[in-house]
Amino acid sequence: NDASVLIDTRQSLKLILDVVDIQGRIVGSQELVTQPGSNRVELGVQYLSAGIYSLVVRNEKGIMTRKLIKH
């Protein structure tokens, strides 16, 4: 199964997306370069056990965290 993430940016950005488990361990990571506008990213999460994770999106300017639930 994949998780689909939509990222809207005004400019091209180099981002790192980390999937973090409840203990704070990074269990998956992906780098990407966005284009201005909407960017759809497919994260392969089939290797994850069911549970709650954090999706951490970061670059040199900041960090954003969202909840990711795997059923």
mmCIF file as Biopython writes it, N, C-alpha, C and O atoms, coordinates in Angstrom:
data_model
#
loop_
_atom_site.group_PDB
_atom_site.id
_atom_site.type_symbol
_atom_site.label_atom_id
_atom_site.label_alt_id
_atom_site.label_comp_id
_atom_site.label_asym_id
_atom_site.label_entity_id
_atom_site.label_seq_id
_atom_site.pdbx_PDB_ins_code
_atom_site.Cartn_x
_atom_site.Cartn_y
_atom_site.Cartn_z
_atom_site.occupancy
_atom_site.B_iso_or_equiv
_atom_site.auth_seq_id
_atom_site.auth_asym_id
_atom_site.pdbx_PDB_model_num
ATOM 1   N N  . ASN A ? 1  ? 0.840  -1.191 0.000  1.0 0.0 1  A 1 
ATOM 2   C CA . ASN A ? 1  ? 0.000  0.000  0.000  1.0 0.0 1  A 1 
ATOM 3   C C  . ASN A ? 1  ? 0.877  1.244  0.000  1.0 0.0 1  A 1 
ATOM 4   O O  . ASN A ? 1  ? 1.949  1.264  0.604  1.0 0.0 1  A 1 
ATOM 5   N N  . ASP A ? 2  ? 0.414  2.262  -0.674 1.0 0.0 2  A 1 
ATOM 6   C CA . ASP A ? 2  ? 1.108  3.540  -0.694 1.0 0.0 2  A 1 
ATOM 7   C C  . ASP A ? 2  ? 0.268  4.588  0.017  1.0 0.0 2  A 1 
ATOM 8   O O  . ASP A ? 2  ? -0.960 4.513  0.037  1.0 0.0 2  A 1 
ATOM 9   N N  . ALA A ? 3  ? 0.945  5.557  0.595  1.0 0.0 3  A 1 
ATOM 10  C CA . ALA A ? 3  ? 0.280  6.737  1.147  1.0 0.0 3  A 1 
ATOM 11  C C  . ALA A ? 3  ? 0.537  7.871  0.171  1.0 0.0 3  A 1 
ATOM 12  O O  . ALA A ? 3  ? 1.675  8.103  -0.239 1.0 0.0 3  A 1 
ATOM 13  N N  . SER A ? 4  ? -0.511 8.568  -0.197 1.0 0.0 4  A 1 
ATOM 14  C CA . SER A ? 4  ? -0.399 9.670  -1.140 1.0 0.0 4  A 1 
ATOM 15  C C  . SER A ? 4  ? -0.359 10.979 -0.361 1.0 0.0 4  A 1 
ATOM 16  O O  . SER A ? 4  ? -1.243 11.255 0.450  1.0 0.0 4  A 1 
ATOM 17  N N  . VAL A ? 5  ? 0.672  11.783 -0.612 1.0 0.0 5  A 1 
ATOM 18  C CA . VAL A ? 5  ? 0.856  13.055 0.080  1.0 0.0 5  A 1 
ATOM 19  C C  . VAL A ? 5  ? 0.840  14.162 -0.960 1.0 0.0 5  A 1 
ATOM 20  O O  . VAL A ? 5  ? 1.524  14.074 -1.980 1.0 0.0 5  A 1 
ATOM 21  N N  . LEU A ? 6  ? 0.060  15.204 -0.702 1.0 0.0 6  A 1 
ATOM 22  C CA . LEU A ? 6  ? -0.008 16.348 -1.608 1.0 0.0 6  A 1 
ATOM 23  C C  . LEU A ? 6  ? 0.712  17.521 -0.958 1.0 0.0 6  A 1 
ATOM 24  O O  . LEU A ? 6  ? 0.378  17.930 0.154  1.0 0.0 6  A 1 
ATOM 25  N N  . ILE A ? 7  ? 1.709  18.060 -1.668 1.0 0.0 7  A 1 
ATOM 26  C CA . ILE A ? 7  ? 2.505  19.174 -1.157 1.0 0.0 7  A 1 
ATOM 27  C C  . ILE A ? 7  ? 2.378  20.331 -2.133 1.0 0.0 7  A 1 
ATOM 28  O O  . ILE A ? 7  ? 2.714  20.201 -3.310 1.0 0.0 7  A 1 
ATOM 29  N N  . ASP A ? 8  ? 1.891  21.466 -1.637 1.0 0.0 8  A 1 
ATOM 30  C CA . ASP A ? 8  ? 1.778  22.677 -2.453 1.0 0.0 8  A 1 
ATOM 31  C C  . ASP A ? 8  ? 2.928  23.612 -2.118 1.0 0.0 8  A 1 
ATOM 32  O O  . ASP A ? 8  ? 3.158  23.932 -0.951 1.0 0.0 8  A 1 
ATOM 33  N N  . THR A ? 9  ? 3.656  24.052 -3.150 1.0 0.0 9  A 1 
ATOM 34  C CA . THR A ? 9  ? 4.769  24.973 -2.939 1.0 0.0 9  A 1 
ATOM 35  C C  . THR A ? 9  ? 4.704  26.111 -3.950 1.0 0.0 9  A 1 
ATOM 36  O O  . THR A ? 9  ? 4.155  25.962 -5.042 1.0 0.0 9  A 1 
ATOM 37  N N  . ARG A ? 10 ? 5.270  27.244 -3.569 1.0 0.0 10 A 1 
ATOM 38  C CA . ARG A ? 10 ? 5.329  28.392 -4.473 1.0 0.0 10 A 1 
ATOM 39  C C  . ARG A ? 10 ? 6.577  28.363 -5.349 1.0 0.0 10 A 1 
ATOM 40  O O  . ARG A ? 10 ? 6.654  29.037 -6.376 1.0 0.0 10 A 1 
ATOM 41  N N  . GLN A ? 11 ? 7.544  27.571 -4.919 1.0 0.0 11 A 1 
ATOM 42  C CA . GLN A ? 11 ? 8.808  27.503 -5.650 1.0 0.0 11 A 1 
ATOM 43  C C  . GLN A ? 11 ? 9.357  26.089 -5.576 1.0 0.0 11 A 1 
ATOM 44  O O  . GLN A ? 11 ? 8.839  25.245 -4.844 1.0 0.0 11 A 1 
ATOM 45  N N  . SER A ? 12 ? 10.391 25.843 -6.327 1.0 0.0 12 A 1 
ATOM 46  C CA . SER A ? 12 ? 11.058 24.552 -6.286 1.0 0.0 12 A 1 
ATOM 47  C C  . SER A ? 12 ? 11.799 24.422 -4.954 1.0 0.0 12 A 1 
ATOM 48  O O  . SER A ? 12 ? 12.557 25.313 -4.568 1.0 0.0 12 A 1 
ATOM 49  N N  . LEU A ? 13 ? 11.576 23.308 -4.258 1.0 0.0 13 A 1 
ATOM 50  C CA . LEU A ? 13 ? 12.202 23.081 -2.959 1.0 0.0 13 A 1 
ATOM 51  C C  . LEU A ? 13 ? 12.777 21.676 -2.892 1.0 0.0 13 A 1 
ATOM 52  O O  . LEU A ? 13 ? 12.213 20.737 -3.454 1.0 0.0 13 A 1 
ATOM 53  N N  . LYS A ? 14 ? 13.900 21.539 -2.204 1.0 0.0 14 A 1 
ATOM 54  C CA . LYS A ? 14 ? 14.438 20.221 -1.886 1.0 0.0 14 A 1 
ATOM 55  C C  . LYS A ? 14 ? 13.921 19.851 -0.499 1.0 0.0 14 A 1 
ATOM 56  O O  . LYS A ? 14 ? 14.203 20.543 0.479  1.0 0.0 14 A 1 
ATOM 57  N N  . LEU A ? 15 ? 13.164 18.760 -0.419 1.0 0.0 15 A 1 
ATOM 58  C CA . LEU A ? 15 ? 12.547 18.333 0.833  1.0 0.0 15 A 1 
ATOM 59  C C  . LEU A ? 15 ? 13.011 16.941 1.221  1.0 0.0 15 A 1 
ATOM 60  O O  . LEU A ? 15 ? 13.379 16.129 0.372  1.0 0.0 15 A 1 
ATOM 61  N N  . ILE A ? 16 ? 12.986 16.687 2.514  1.0 0.0 16 A 1 
ATOM 62  C CA . ILE A ? 16 ? 13.205 15.352 3.051  1.0 0.0 16 A 1 
ATOM 63  C C  . ILE A ? 16 ? 11.935 14.964 3.794  1.0 0.0 16 A 1 
ATOM 64  O O  . ILE A ? 16 ? 11.471 15.702 4.663  1.0 0.0 16 A 1 
ATOM 65  N N  . LEU A ? 17 ? 11.376 13.812 3.457  1.0 0.0 17 A 1 
ATOM 66  C CA . LEU A ? 17 ? 10.182 13.281 4.121  1.0 0.0 17 A 1 
ATOM 67  C C  . LEU A ? 17 ? 10.610 12.082 4.952  1.0 0.0 17 A 1 
ATOM 68  O O  . LEU A ? 17 ? 11.127 11.102 4.416  1.0 0.0 17 A 1 
ATOM 69  N N  . ASP A ? 18 ? 10.395 12.159 6.262  1.0 0.0 18 A 1 
ATOM 70  C CA . ASP A ? 18 ? 10.714 11.058 7.164  1.0 0.0 18 A 1 
ATOM 71  C C  . ASP A ? 18 ? 9.427  10.500 7.754  1.0 0.0 18 A 1 
ATOM 72  O O  . ASP A ? 18 ? 8.532  11.257 8.129  1.0 0.0 18 A 1 
ATOM 73  N N  . VAL A ? 19 ? 9.337  9.180  7.837  1.0 0.0 19 A 1 
ATOM 74  C CA . VAL A ? 19 ? 8.259  8.519  8.566  1.0 0.0 19 A 1 
ATOM 75  C C  . VAL A ? 19 ? 8.868  8.087  9.897  1.0 0.0 19 A 1 
ATOM 76  O O  . VAL A ? 19 ? 9.858  7.355  9.936  1.0 0.0 19 A 1 
ATOM 77  N N  . VAL A ? 20 ? 8.251  8.557  10.993 1.0 0.0 20 A 1 
ATOM 78  C CA . VAL A ? 20 ? 8.802  8.348  12.331 1.0 0.0 20 A 1 
ATOM 79  C C  . VAL A ? 20 ? 7.800  7.549  13.159 1.0 0.0 20 A 1 
ATOM 80  O O  . VAL A ? 20 ? 6.612  7.870  13.187 1.0 0.0 20 A 1 
ATOM 81  N N  . ASP A ? 21 ? 8.289  6.500  13.837 1.0 0.0 21 A 1 
ATOM 82  C CA . ASP A ? 21 ? 7.380  5.692  14.653 1.0 0.0 21 A 1 
ATOM 83  C C  . ASP A ? 21 ? 7.144  6.346  16.012 1.0 0.0 21 A 1 
ATOM 84  O O  . ASP A ? 21 ? 7.707  7.397  16.316 1.0 0.0 21 A 1 
ATOM 85  N N  . ILE A ? 22 ? 6.310  5.714  16.816 1.0 0.0 22 A 1 
ATOM 86  C CA . ILE A ? 22 ? 5.903  6.302  18.093 1.0 0.0 22 A 1 
ATOM 87  C C  . ILE A ? 22 ? 7.067  6.417  19.084 1.0 0.0 22 A 1 
ATOM 88  O O  . ILE A ? 22 ? 7.001  7.206  20.027 1.0 0.0 22 A 1 
ATOM 89  N N  . GLN A ? 23 ? 8.132  5.635  18.874 1.0 0.0 23 A 1 
ATOM 90  C CA . GLN A ? 23 ? 9.321  5.738  19.721 1.0 0.0 23 A 1 
ATOM 91  C C  . GLN A ? 23 ? 10.305 6.800  19.224 1.0 0.0 23 A 1 
ATOM 92  O O  . GLN A ? 23 ? 11.347 7.020  19.843 1.0 0.0 23 A 1 
ATOM 93  N N  . GLY A ? 24 ? 9.980  7.452  18.119 1.0 0.0 24 A 1 
ATOM 94  C CA . GLY A ? 24 ? 10.842 8.503  17.587 1.0 0.0 24 A 1 
ATOM 95  C C  . GLY A ? 24 ? 11.891 8.016  16.607 1.0 0.0 24 A 1 
ATOM 96  O O  . GLY A ? 24 ? 12.770 8.784  16.216 1.0 0.0 24 A 1 
ATOM 97  N N  . ARG A ? 25 ? 11.819 6.758  16.201 1.0 0.0 25 A 1 
ATOM 98  C CA . ARG A ? 25 ? 12.783 6.211  15.236 1.0 0.0 25 A 1 
ATOM 99  C C  . ARG A ? 25 ? 12.326 6.503  13.814 1.0 0.0 25 A 1 
ATOM 100 O O  . ARG A ? 25 ? 11.142 6.376  13.499 1.0 0.0 25 A 1 
ATOM 101 N N  . ILE A ? 26 ? 13.260 6.891  12.959 1.0 0.0 26 A 1 
ATOM 102 C CA . ILE A ? 26 ? 12.953 7.078  11.540 1.0 0.0 26 A 1 
ATOM 103 C C  . ILE A ? 26 ? 12.875 5.694  10.906 1.0 0.0 26 A 1 
ATOM 104 O O  . ILE A ? 26 ? 13.861 4.956  10.889 1.0 0.0 26 A 1 
ATOM 105 N N  . VAL A ? 27 ? 11.698 5.345  10.383 1.0 0.0 27 A 1 
ATOM 106 C CA . VAL A ? 27 ? 11.491 4.020  9.789  1.0 0.0 27 A 1 
ATOM 107 C C  . VAL A ? 27 ? 11.399 4.088  8.268  1.0 0.0 27 A 1 
ATOM 108 O O  . VAL A ? 27 ? 11.284 3.055  7.609  1.0 0.0 27 A 1 
ATOM 109 N N  . GLY A ? 28 ? 11.447 5.278  7.715  1.0 0.0 28 A 1 
ATOM 110 C CA . GLY A ? 28 ? 11.436 5.470  6.267  1.0 0.0 28 A 1 
ATOM 111 C C  . GLY A ? 28 ? 11.824 6.900  5.954  1.0 0.0 28 A 1 
ATOM 112 O O  . GLY A ? 28 ? 11.519 7.813  6.721  1.0 0.0 28 A 1 
ATOM 113 N N  . SER A ? 29 ? 12.494 7.100  4.833  1.0 0.0 29 A 1 
ATOM 114 C CA . SER A ? 29 ? 12.926 8.440  4.461  1.0 0.0 29 A 1 
ATOM 115 C C  . SER A ? 29 ? 12.977 8.545  2.946  1.0 0.0 29 A 1 
ATOM 116 O O  . SER A ? 29 ? 13.303 7.584  2.249  1.0 0.0 29 A 1 
ATOM 117 N N  . GLN A ? 30 ? 12.651 9.724  2.455  1.0 0.0 30 A 1 
ATOM 118 C CA . GLN A ? 30 ? 12.655 9.958  1.012  1.0 0.0 30 A 1 
ATOM 119 C C  . GLN A ? 30 ? 13.017 11.418 0.759  1.0 0.0 30 A 1 
ATOM 120 O O  . GLN A ? 30 ? 12.513 12.314 1.437  1.0 0.0 30 A 1 
ATOM 121 N N  . GLU A ? 31 ? 13.886 11.655 -0.211 1.0 0.0 31 A 1 
ATOM 122 C CA . GLU A ? 31 ? 14.224 13.015 -0.636 1.0 0.0 31 A 1 
ATOM 123 C C  . GLU A ? 31 ? 13.516 13.307 -1.941 1.0 0.0 31 A 1 
ATOM 124 O O  . GLU A ? 31 ? 13.347 12.420 -2.778 1.0 0.0 31 A 1 
ATOM 125 N N  . LEU A ? 32 ? 13.103 14.554 -2.113 1.0 0.0 32 A 1 
ATOM 126 C CA . LEU A ? 32 ? 12.497 14.941 -3.377 1.0 0.0 32 A 1 
ATOM 127 C C  . LEU A ? 32 ? 12.710 16.418 -3.620 1.0 0.0 32 A 1 
ATOM 128 O O  . LEU A ? 32 ? 12.976 17.187 -2.697 1.0 0.0 32 A 1 
ATOM 129 N N  . VAL A ? 33 ? 12.588 16.799 -4.875 1.0 0.0 33 A 1 
ATOM 130 C CA . VAL A ? 33 ? 12.628 18.200 -5.277 1.0 0.0 33 A 1 
ATOM 131 C C  . VAL A ? 33 ? 11.262 18.516 -5.867 1.0 0.0 33 A 1 
ATOM 132 O O  . VAL A ? 33 ? 10.832 17.893 -6.837 1.0 0.0 33 A 1 
ATOM 133 N N  . THR A ? 34 ? 10.582 19.497 -5.266 1.0 0.0 34 A 1 
ATOM 134 C CA . THR A ? 34 ? 9.248  19.867 -5.731 1.0 0.0 34 A 1 
ATOM 135 C C  . THR A ? 34 ? 9.343  20.860 -6.881 1.0 0.0 34 A 1 
ATOM 136 O O  . THR A ? 34 ? 10.368 21.509 -7.088 1.0 0.0 34 A 1 
ATOM 137 N N  . GLN A ? 35 ? 8.256  20.958 -7.611 1.0 0.0 35 A 1 
ATOM 138 C CA . GLN A ? 35 ? 8.074  21.988 -8.624 1.0 0.0 35 A 1 
ATOM 139 C C  . GLN A ? 35 ? 7.056  22.986 -8.072 1.0 0.0 35 A 1 
ATOM 140 O O  . GLN A ? 35 ? 6.262  22.622 -7.204 1.0 0.0 35 A 1 
ATOM 141 N N  . PRO A ? 36 ? 7.056  24.227 -8.546 1.0 0.0 36 A 1 
ATOM 142 C CA . PRO A ? 36 ? 6.038  25.169 -8.082 1.0 0.0 36 A 1 
ATOM 143 C C  . PRO A ? 36 ? 4.639  24.620 -8.365 1.0 0.0 36 A 1 
ATOM 144 O O  . PRO A ? 36 ? 4.386  24.086 -9.445 1.0 0.0 36 A 1 
ATOM 145 N N  . GLY A ? 37 ? 3.732  24.751 -7.392 1.0 0.0 37 A 1 
ATOM 146 C CA . GLY A ? 37 ? 2.373  24.237 -7.539 1.0 0.0 37 A 1 
ATOM 147 C C  . GLY A ? 37 ? 2.160  22.992 -6.704 1.0 0.0 37 A 1 
ATOM 148 O O  . GLY A ? 37 ? 2.828  22.795 -5.689 1.0 0.0 37 A 1 
ATOM 149 N N  . SER A ? 38 ? 1.224  22.149 -7.132 1.0 0.0 38 A 1 
ATOM 150 C CA . SER A ? 38 ? 0.873  20.929 -6.397 1.0 0.0 38 A 1 
ATOM 151 C C  . SER A ? 38 ? 1.790  19.779 -6.793 1.0 0.0 38 A 1 
ATOM 152 O O  . SER A ? 38 ? 2.032  19.538 -7.975 1.0 0.0 38 A 1 
ATOM 153 N N  . ASN A ? 39 ? 2.288  19.083 -5.800 1.0 0.0 39 A 1 
ATOM 154 C CA . ASN A ? 39 ? 3.177  17.941 -6.003 1.0 0.0 39 A 1 
ATOM 155 C C  . ASN A ? 39 ? 2.604  16.748 -5.255 1.0 0.0 39 A 1 
ATOM 156 O O  . ASN A ? 39 ? 2.433  16.807 -4.038 1.0 0.0 39 A 1 
ATOM 157 N N  . ARG A ? 40 ? 2.305  15.667 -5.966 1.0 0.0 40 A 1 
ATOM 158 C CA . ARG A ? 40 ? 1.795  14.446 -5.331 1.0 0.0 40 A 1 
ATOM 159 C C  . ARG A ? 40 ? 2.965  13.478 -5.165 1.0 0.0 40 A 1 
ATOM 160 O O  . ARG A ? 40 ? 3.683  13.169 -6.116 1.0 0.0 40 A 1 
ATOM 161 N N  . VAL A ? 41 ? 3.133  13.009 -3.927 1.0 0.0 41 A 1 
ATOM 162 C CA . VAL A ? 41 ? 4.218  12.087 -3.596 1.0 0.0 41 A 1 
ATOM 163 C C  . VAL A ? 41 ? 3.594  10.788 -3.096 1.0 0.0 41 A 1 
ATOM 164 O O  . VAL A ? 41 ? 2.730  10.806 -2.220 1.0 0.0 41 A 1 
ATOM 165 N N  . GLU A ? 42 ? 4.030  9.673  -3.647 1.0 0.0 42 A 1 
ATOM 166 C CA . GLU A ? 42 ? 3.560  8.360  -3.200 1.0 0.0 42 A 1 
ATOM 167 C C  . GLU A ? 42 ? 4.622  7.765  -2.275 1.0 0.0 42 A 1 
ATOM 168 O O  . GLU A ? 42 ? 5.761  7.538  -2.683 1.0 0.0 42 A 1 
ATOM 169 N N  . LEU A ? 43 ? 4.233  7.518  -1.031 1.0 0.0 43 A 1 
ATOM 170 C CA . LEU A ? 43 ? 5.137  6.910  -0.065 1.0 0.0 43 A 1 
ATOM 171 C C  . LEU A ? 43 ? 4.793  5.434  0.060  1.0 0.0 43 A 1 
ATOM 172 O O  . LEU A ? 43 ? 3.653  5.085  0.367  1.0 0.0 43 A 1 
ATOM 173 N N  . GLY A ? 44 ? 5.758  4.575  -0.172 1.0 0.0 44 A 1 
ATOM 174 C CA . GLY A ? 44 ? 5.548  3.144  0.013  1.0 0.0 44 A 1 
ATOM 175 C C  . GLY A ? 44 ? 5.553  2.827  1.500  1.0 0.0 44 A 1 
ATOM 176 O O  . GLY A ? 44 ? 6.596  2.923  2.147  1.0 0.0 44 A 1 
ATOM 177 N N  . VAL A ? 45 ? 4.416  2.455  2.045  1.0 0.0 45 A 1 
ATOM 178 C CA . VAL A ? 45 ? 4.315  2.177  3.481  1.0 0.0 45 A 1 
ATOM 179 C C  . VAL A ? 45 ? 3.910  0.727  3.758  1.0 0.0 45 A 1 
ATOM 180 O O  . VAL A ? 45 ? 3.516  0.394  4.876  1.0 0.0 45 A 1 
ATOM 181 N N  . GLN A ? 46 ? 4.006  -0.122 2.757  1.0 0.0 46 A 1 
ATOM 182 C CA . GLN A ? 46 ? 3.600  -1.516 2.931  1.0 0.0 46 A 1 
ATOM 183 C C  . GLN A ? 46 ? 4.442  -2.241 3.973  1.0 0.0 46 A 1 
ATOM 184 O O  . GLN A ? 46 ? 3.983  -3.227 4.548  1.0 0.0 46 A 1 
ATOM 185 N N  . TYR A ? 47 ? 5.642  -1.783 4.224  1.0 0.0 47 A 1 
ATOM 186 C CA . TYR A ? 47 ? 6.533  -2.419 5.197  1.0 0.0 47 A 1 
ATOM 187 C C  . TYR A ? 47 ? 6.193  -2.035 6.640  1.0 0.0 47 A 1 
ATOM 188 O O  . TYR A ? 47 ? 6.728  -2.635 7.572  1.0 0.0 47 A 1 
ATOM 189 N N  . LEU A ? 48 ? 5.315  -1.047 6.841  1.0 0.0 48 A 1 
ATOM 190 C CA . LEU A ? 48 ? 4.982  -0.588 8.186  1.0 0.0 48 A 1 
ATOM 191 C C  . LEU A ? 48 ? 3.911  -1.469 8.817  1.0 0.0 48 A 1 
ATOM 192 O O  . LEU A ? 48 ? 2.992  -1.926 8.139  1.0 0.0 48 A 1 
ATOM 193 N N  . SER A ? 49 ? 4.037  -1.701 10.111 1.0 0.0 49 A 1 
ATOM 194 C CA . SER A ? 49 ? 2.978  -2.365 10.867 1.0 0.0 49 A 1 
ATOM 195 C C  . SER A ? 49 ? 1.844  -1.373 11.077 1.0 0.0 49 A 1 
ATOM 196 O O  . SER A ? 49 ? 2.054  -0.161 11.018 1.0 0.0 49 A 1 
ATOM 197 N N  . ALA A ? 50 ? 0.644  -1.885 11.322 1.0 0.0 50 A 1 
ATOM 198 C CA . ALA A ? 50 ? -0.479 -1.000 11.619 1.0 0.0 50 A 1 
ATOM 199 C C  . ALA A ? 50 ? -0.140 -0.158 12.848 1.0 0.0 50 A 1 
ATOM 200 O O  . ALA A ? 50 ? 0.429  -0.660 13.817 1.0 0.0 50 A 1 
ATOM 201 N N  . GLY A ? 51 ? -0.491 1.114  12.797 1.0 0.0 51 A 1 
ATOM 202 C CA . GLY A ? 51 ? -0.217 1.994  13.929 1.0 0.0 51 A 1 
ATOM 203 C C  . GLY A ? 51 ? -0.203 3.450  13.519 1.0 0.0 51 A 1 
ATOM 204 O O  . GLY A ? 51 ? -0.556 3.805  12.394 1.0 0.0 51 A 1 
ATOM 205 N N  . ILE A ? 52 ? 0.214  4.286  14.459 1.0 0.0 52 A 1 
ATOM 206 C CA . ILE A ? 52 ? 0.272  5.727  14.240 1.0 0.0 52 A 1 
ATOM 207 C C  . ILE A ? 52 ? 1.729  6.140  14.080 1.0 0.0 52 A 1 
ATOM 208 O O  . ILE A ? 52 ? 2.592  5.751  14.866 1.0 0.0 52 A 1 
ATOM 209 N N  . TYR A ? 53 ? 1.980  6.929  13.055 1.0 0.0 53 A 1 
ATOM 210 C CA . TYR A ? 53 ? 3.315  7.420  12.742 1.0 0.0 53 A 1 
ATOM 211 C C  . TYR A ? 53 ? 3.242  8.931  12.531 1.0 0.0 53 A 1 
ATOM 212 O O  . TYR A ? 53 ? 2.157  9.499  12.399 1.0 0.0 53 A 1 
ATOM 213 N N  . SER A ? 54 ? 4.391  9.562  12.501 1.0 0.0 54 A 1 
ATOM 214 C CA . SER A ? 54 ? 4.472  10.970 12.129 1.0 0.0 54 A 1 
ATOM 215 C C  . SER A ? 54 ? 5.153  11.065 10.777 1.0 0.0 54 A 1 
ATOM 216 O O  . SER A ? 54 ? 6.140  10.377 10.516 1.0 0.0 54 A 1 
ATOM 217 N N  . LEU A ? 55 ? 4.617  11.926 9.918  1.0 0.0 55 A 1 
ATOM 218 C CA . LEU A ? 55 ? 5.270  12.257 8.657  1.0 0.0 55 A 1 
ATOM 219 C C  . LEU A ? 55 ? 5.928  13.611 8.866  1.0 0.0 55 A 1 
ATOM 220 O O  . LEU A ? 55 ? 5.246  14.616 9.068  1.0 0.0 55 A 1 
ATOM 221 N N  . VAL A ? 56 ? 7.250  13.635 8.819  1.0 0.0 56 A 1 
ATOM 222 C CA . VAL A ? 56 ? 8.011  14.856 9.061  1.0 0.0 56 A 1 
ATOM 223 C C  . VAL A ? 56 ? 8.569  15.334 7.724  1.0 0.0 56 A 1 
ATOM 224 O O  . VAL A ? 56 ? 9.345  14.632 7.074  1.0 0.0 56 A 1 
ATOM 225 N N  . VAL A ? 57 ? 8.165  16.533 7.327  1.0 0.0 57 A 1 
ATOM 226 C CA . VAL A ? 57 ? 8.632  17.141 6.078  1.0 0.0 57 A 1 
ATOM 227 C C  . VAL A ? 57 ? 9.554  18.282 6.471  1.0 0.0 57 A 1 
ATOM 228 O O  . VAL A ? 57 ? 9.161  19.174 7.222  1.0 0.0 57 A 1 
ATOM 229 N N  . ARG A ? 58 ? 10.792 18.253 5.960  1.0 0.0 58 A 1 
ATOM 230 C CA . ARG A ? 58 ? 11.742 19.288 6.375  1.0 0.0 58 A 1 
ATOM 231 C C  . ARG A ? 58 ? 12.615 19.738 5.219  1.0 0.0 58 A 1 
ATOM 232 O O  . ARG A ? 58 ? 12.835 19.018 4.246  1.0 0.0 58 A 1 
ATOM 233 N N  . ASN A ? 59 ? 13.098 20.951 5.369  1.0 0.0 59 A 1 
ATOM 234 C CA . ASN A ? 59 ? 14.113 21.504 4.477  1.0 0.0 59 A 1 
ATOM 235 C C  . ASN A ? 59 ? 14.947 22.476 5.296  1.0 0.0 59 A 1 
ATOM 236 O O  . ASN A ? 59 ? 14.821 22.527 6.519  1.0 0.0 59 A 1 
ATOM 237 N N  . GLU A ? 60 ? 15.798 23.248 4.629  1.0 0.0 60 A 1 
ATOM 238 C CA . GLU A ? 60 ? 16.691 24.143 5.365  1.0 0.0 60 A 1 
ATOM 239 C C  . GLU A ? 60 ? 15.944 25.283 6.048  1.0 0.0 60 A 1 
ATOM 240 O O  . GLU A ? 60 ? 16.505 25.937 6.927  1.0 0.0 60 A 1 
ATOM 241 N N  . LYS A ? 61 ? 14.699 25.535 5.670  1.0 0.0 61 A 1 
ATOM 242 C CA . LYS A ? 61 ? 13.944 26.658 6.238  1.0 0.0 61 A 1 
ATOM 243 C C  . LYS A ? 61 ? 13.002 26.262 7.365  1.0 0.0 61 A 1 
ATOM 244 O O  . LYS A ? 61 ? 12.522 27.130 8.094  1.0 0.0 61 A 1 
ATOM 245 N N  . GLY A ? 62 ? 12.728 24.980 7.522  1.0 0.0 62 A 1 
ATOM 246 C CA . GLY A ? 62 ? 11.802 24.605 8.577  1.0 0.0 62 A 1 
ATOM 247 C C  . GLY A ? 62 ? 11.382 23.156 8.528  1.0 0.0 62 A 1 
ATOM 248 O O  . GLY A ? 62 ? 11.910 22.345 7.767  1.0 0.0 62 A 1 
ATOM 249 N N  . ILE A ? 63 ? 10.399 22.862 9.380  1.0 0.0 63 A 1 
ATOM 250 C CA . ILE A ? 63 ? 9.935  21.493 9.552  1.0 0.0 63 A 1 
ATOM 251 C C  . ILE A ? 63 ? 8.419  21.509 9.752  1.0 0.0 63 A 1 
ATOM 252 O O  . ILE A ? 63 ? 7.878  22.424 10.372 1.0 0.0 63 A 1 
ATOM 253 N N  . MET A ? 64 ? 7.743  20.493 9.225  1.0 0.0 64 A 1 
ATOM 254 C CA . MET A ? 64 ? 6.301  20.358 9.385  1.0 0.0 64 A 1 
ATOM 255 C C  . MET A ? 64 ? 6.018  18.893 9.698  1.0 0.0 64 A 1 
ATOM 256 O O  . MET A ? 64 ? 6.598  18.000 9.080  1.0 0.0 64 A 1 
ATOM 257 N N  . THR A ? 65 ? 5.133  18.647 10.652 1.0 0.0 65 A 1 
ATOM 258 C CA . THR A ? 65 ? 4.810  17.285 11.056 1.0 0.0 65 A 1 
ATOM 259 C C  . THR A ? 65 ? 3.311  17.043 10.910 1.0 0.0 65 A 1 
ATOM 260 O O  . THR A ? 65 ? 2.497  17.886 11.287 1.0 0.0 65 A 1 
ATOM 261 N N  . ARG A ? 66 ? 2.958  15.889 10.364 1.0 0.0 66 A 1 
ATOM 262 C CA . ARG A ? 66 ? 1.560  15.481 10.222 1.0 0.0 66 A 1 
ATOM 263 C C  . ARG A ? 66 ? 1.425  14.034 10.690 1.0 0.0 66 A 1 
ATOM 264 O O  . ARG A ? 66 ? 2.376  13.255 10.623 1.0 0.0 66 A 1 
ATOM 265 N N  . LYS A ? 67 ? 0.241  13.693 11.160 1.0 0.0 67 A 1 
ATOM 266 C CA . LYS A ? 67 ? -0.030 12.334 11.625 1.0 0.0 67 A 1 
ATOM 267 C C  . LYS A ? 67 ? -0.285 11.422 10.427 1.0 0.0 67 A 1 
ATOM 268 O O  . LYS A ? 67 ? -0.950 11.811 9.466  1.0 0.0 67 A 1 
ATOM 269 N N  . LEU A ? 68 ? 0.250  10.209 10.497 1.0 0.0 68 A 1 
ATOM 270 C CA . LEU A ? 68 ? 0.051  9.187  9.473  1.0 0.0 68 A 1 
ATOM 271 C C  . LEU A ? 68 ? -0.457 7.932  10.181 1.0 0.0 68 A 1 
ATOM 272 O O  . LEU A ? 68 ? 0.212  7.400  11.066 1.0 0.0 68 A 1 
ATOM 273 N N  . ILE A ? 69 ? -1.636 7.464  9.791  1.0 0.0 69 A 1 
ATOM 274 C CA . ILE A ? 69 ? -2.220 6.273  10.407 1.0 0.0 69 A 1 
ATOM 275 C C  . ILE A ? 69 ? -2.210 5.142  9.387  1.0 0.0 69 A 1 
ATOM 276 O O  . ILE A ? 69 ? -2.752 5.277  8.290  1.0 0.0 69 A 1 
ATOM 277 N N  . LYS A ? 70 ? -1.586 4.024  9.760  1.0 0.0 70 A 1 
ATOM 278 C CA . LYS A ? 70 ? -1.534 2.838  8.898  1.0 0.0 70 A 1 
ATOM 279 C C  . LYS A ? 70 ? -2.507 1.810  9.451  1.0 0.0 70 A 1 
ATOM 280 O O  . LYS A ? 70 ? -2.385 1.396  10.603 1.0 0.0 70 A 1 
ATOM 281 N N  . HIS A ? 71 ? -3.480 1.392  8.631  1.0 0.0 71 A 1 
ATOM 282 C CA . HIS A ? 71 ? -4.496 0.410  9.054  1.0 0.0 71 A 1 
ATOM 283 C C  . HIS A ? 71 ? -4.063 -0.987 8.694  1.0 0.0 71 A 1 
ATOM 284 O O  . HIS A ? 71 ? -4.784 -1.946 8.967  1.0 0.0 71 A 1 
#
